[in-house]
Amino acid sequence: MHSAKLALIIALAITVCFVAGCPQEQDVDDLSTGPGPMDPYKAEGDPPPDEELPPAVEMPEFTDLAASEPYRIALIMKTMSNPFFQTMGEGAEAEAEALGIELITTAAPKETSDEKQAGLVENAIASGVAAIVIAPADSKTLVPSLLKADEAGIPVINLDNRLDPITVAMGELNVVTFIGPDNAEGAEKACAHLFETMGGAGKVAMLEGIRGVVNAEKRKLGFERALAANEGIELADSQSASWELEQGESVFANMLTANPEIEGLFCANDMMALGALRAIESSGKSGEILVAAYDNLDEVQPQLESGELLCTIEQHPDLMGAYGVRCAVALLEGNEIPVDIAVPTDLVTGEVAPG
């Protein structure tokens, strides 16, 4: 059985490398111009439609949950350079302390560093953790490493960015649960508000996350749904800026040069929005372009309050981290865990942003 599973892991790793490109830190410039080796969904089709995914439920209460021993649980995140994951880590640490377990938190240097994150998974396996809670940098290329955890009897809990269900099924990976928001719903809320504020007419653009990653594709889907519902809104351009501030600035600066008539912009995260706002200021168009974003980081609160940023989406990363740790302990204590746990999304505008 062990050798058969090992052969499956090796075969899946080869398949993922062939379809998605072997994991590596690519130059982010290569990710912003269209389908490429980091775009597996462009090769295989769109992410599974929502109706093919299990229905999400609210987080169970797990009344009187307590750890019967000081479990060592690994929290592996995309990066700590994005404040979103810092907040996720804080929520997880608070829950770990409350439950009396040891949380080992690690993260890759960049959100495109899926190879390094795979190495962190293997380090966690070697250290003998009781469970792995992971926000994967890539929806497919992390599956072979996580299969090794499964083979070692270490349960896997998936946060924020859903592991690709097809790749998971191919590898027979047992993912205990997915904990995260409905990214398409959140993006659609932000874009509906953006288009309404534009008066239902004008040219818009989008800065996407890393193409092929499920949460990036779902946020793009939400943008497309809102676009389809507003006939007067015209798409000028949509490119990847790989979740990064610097890429948000450079990619949107190029978009504005090619499409100076853009009146609205949806950024799939706040960091790209901050970069885009720099590009808008540099172009002399401050106050002329409405910008909507996603994540509600502390870093964008001044821009929300000043009106530079129209709106963003709160998706509660602290709850994701806390829920992940709580589900890991509940599982280790013999509780049944739902396969899909919802985290709410809330539209945040300048009027309701925290002061």
N, C-alpha and C positions, 0 to 999 in steps of 0.2 A: 504493500500500500504506500509505504514511504517513497519507494523508487518511482512508482507511478505518478505520485503527486509532484515529485521533483521534476520528472520529465515534462509534466504539464506546465509547471512554473517556467522551465526553460523555453518551451515552445511558445508560451504566451509572451514571454519577454521578447523573443525574436519577432513575433507577430506585431507587438506594439511598436518595436523599433522600425519595422518595415512600413507600417501605416503612418505612424506619427513622427517618425524620425527618432533616432536613438537619443535618450535624454541628454541634454547638454545645455550649458548657459549660452544661448544664442545672442548675437547682437540684436538688441531690441529694434533696431532699424529694419531688420529683416521681418519683423512681425507686424509691421504697420501698412504693408502695401498689398495685402491680399493673401489668398491661399498659399500655403507653403508647408514645410516639413513639420511645423508645430500646429497644423490645422487638421487634425484627424477627422473632424466632422465634415470638413470640406471634401474629404476623400470618401467618406462613408455615408454621408447624409446628416440631417439635423439630429439633435438630441431627441430621445424618445418623447412623444407627446405626453402631456400631463395625465391623460386618461390611462396610459399604460403604467403609470407609477402607482404605488400603494397609497391609499388615502392617508393624509397626515392627521394626527390626533394631538390633543393638548398633552403637555408633559404630565405624566402621572405624579401623584403626590408622594408615593412611597412613604406612607406614614410611619413615623418612628424608625426610619432607616438609620442604621449605625453599622460601622465597619467592625467586624469581629476580630480583625487583625490590621496592623498598619500597612495596608497594601501599597505597593509601589506602582504608580500609574504614569505612563508617558503621555504628555501632551505635545504633539508635534505640529507646528504651525508653518504657514508659508514663509513668513518673514516677520521680524520685529521692527523693520523700518517703516511699516505702515501702522499708524496709531490704532487702526481697527483691531489688529491682532494683539496689540498691547492691552486693549480693553478686554479682549477675549481671554487673555492670560490672567488678567486681574480677577475676572469672574470665576475662572477655574481655580485659582489659588485660594480665593475666599471659601469656595465650596470644599476644597480639599482640607483646609484648616478646620472647617466646621465638622467635617466627617472624621477627622483624625487620621488621614492617610498622607502618604508622601507623594507629591506631584513633581515629576521631573519634566521641566519645560525646555524644549529646544525649538529652533526655527532655522530655516534656510536663510542665506544672506539676501536673496532677492526672490520676488514672486515667480521669476522664470527659472529658478534654480531647482528644477524637479529632480535632477540627478543627485544633488547634495541632500535633498530631502529624503530620497530613497536610502541614502547612506545613513541618515538619522534613524530611519525605521529599522535598519539592520543593526545599528548600535543598540537600539532599545531592545530588540530581540535578544542580542548577545548578553545584555545586562540582566535578563530574566524578569522583566516587568510583568505585572499581573494583567495589564490591559493597555491597549494603545488607543488614544483619542487623537484623531488627526483631521486637520483642515488641509486637504491635499492641494499642492501647487498645480497638478495636472490631473484630469479626470481619468486618464487611462494609464499613463506611464508609471504611476505609483502602485498599480495593481500587482505586478509580479513581486515586489518587495513585501506587500501586505499579505500575499499568499504564503510567504515564508513565515510570517507571524501566525497565520491560521494553522499552518502545518505544525508549528511549535505549541499550539494550544493557547495562543494569546488572542483574546477577543479584540475585534476592531470596531471602533465607533467613529462614524464619519460626520464631521462638522462642516457647515457653511457651503462648501463646494462639493456637490454630489459626485461620487465615483460613478463612472459611466456604467449603467446597468447592463449593457451588452457585454462589455469587457469583463465585468464582475461575473456574469453568468458563464461566459466562455471559460474563465479560470476556476469556476466553482468556488469563488471566494465567499465566505460567510461574513457578511457585514451585519453586525448586530442591529444597528439602527442608523438612520440619517437624521441629523438634527439641524434644521436650518429654515430659512424663510422661503416663501414662494417668490423667487426672484423676478419672474415674469410679471406677477401681480404688482410687486413694488415698483418696478420700472414703468409699468403702465400708469400707475397713480401719478408718478412724477411727470411723465410726458403728457398725460391728460391735463394736468395743471399748467404745464408749460404752453401747450397749444391753445388752451382757453385764454391764458393771459395774452397770447399773441393775437387774439381776436379770431382765431380759426383760419388764419391766412398767413402766408409767408414761407420763406425757405429755411429749412433746418438741417442740422448735421448731427452726427453722433460720433463720440469717441468711445470705442469698444474696449473691453478687456482683452485678455489673451484668447484669440480665436480657438475654438475646439474645447475650451474649458466650459463645463456645464453652466456654471453661474453666469459667465460672460454671455454664452449663447441664450440663456433664458432672459437676461436683461435686454439683449437685442430683440428677442421675441416680443417682450413687453413694449418696447419702442415701436416695433412694427405694427403691433395691434392698435396702439394709439394712433399711429400714422394712418392706418387703414380706416379708422373711424372719423378722420378729419380730412375730407376731400380737398379743402383749401390749403392744406399744408403740403409743401413740396420738398422732397428730399434732395439736398444738394450734394452730400457726400457722407460716407460712413467708413471710418478706418480704425484700426487698432492702435492704441497708445499703451498697451501692455500694463495697465493699472498704474503707471508711474507719472509723477508730477512733471519731470523733465520731458518725457515723451508727450505728455498732454500739451505742454507749451509748444514744442517744436512741430508736432503733427497738426495742431490747430492753426498755428501760424501759417503753415503751408496751405491748409484748407482755405484760410481767409484770403491768401494771395490769389488762389485759383477761383474762389467764390466770394467776392467782397460783398455780395448781396445777402449773405447769411444773416438771419434775424434771431434765430433760436438754436440752442445747442443742448443736447442731452449727453452727459458724461456718465459712464457706467460705474464710476466711483468718485469720491470727493477729491482724491489726490490728483486725478487727471483734470478735474474741474479747476483746482487751484492753478495748475499749469496753464489751462486754457484762459483763465482770467488774466494771467500775466501776458499771454499773447494778445488778448483783447486790448489791454492797456498799452502795450508796445505799438499796436497798430493805430492808436488814437481813436478806438471805437468804444471806449468806456461808456456804459449807459445805453449803448445802441443794440446790444445783443443780450437776450435773455438766456440764462444758463440754469439748467436743472441737473441735479447730481444724485448720488446714492451713497449712504453710509452714516451721515450725520456725525462726522468726527468733530471733536472739540476745535480742531484747526480751522473749520469753516464757519464757526459761529460768528466771528466778526463780519464775514462777508454776507451771511444771512441777515444780520442786523442792519448792515448798511444798504442792503438791496442789491449788491453786486451779484450775489447768488440768489436766484429766485426761490429754489426749494431743494430739498434733499430727502432721502428716505432713511428712517431709523429702522435698523434690523436687529438691534439688541445683541451685539457680539458678547457682552458680559453674560447674558442668559445662555447663549450657545456654549460658552466655556463651562459655566456652572452645570448646565444640563448634561454635558458630556461626562463630566466627572461623576455626577450623581448617578447617571445611568450605568457607568462602569462599576461603581460600588454596588448598586442595586443588583446588577447581573451577578457579580461575584458572591453576593449574599443569597443567590438563588431565586431572585425575582424575574418575572417575565417582562421583557422590554418590547414596546411597540416598534414596528419596523420603520416608522416614519413619524417624527415628532416635529410639530410646527412651531416656529418662532414668528411672532407677528411682525408686520411691516407697517410703519406709520409715516404719513406725509408730514414733513416739517417745513414750515415757511418762516419767514422773518418774524411774523406775528406771534408764532408759538415756540420759537427757538428759545432754549434756556438762556437766561441772562448771565 
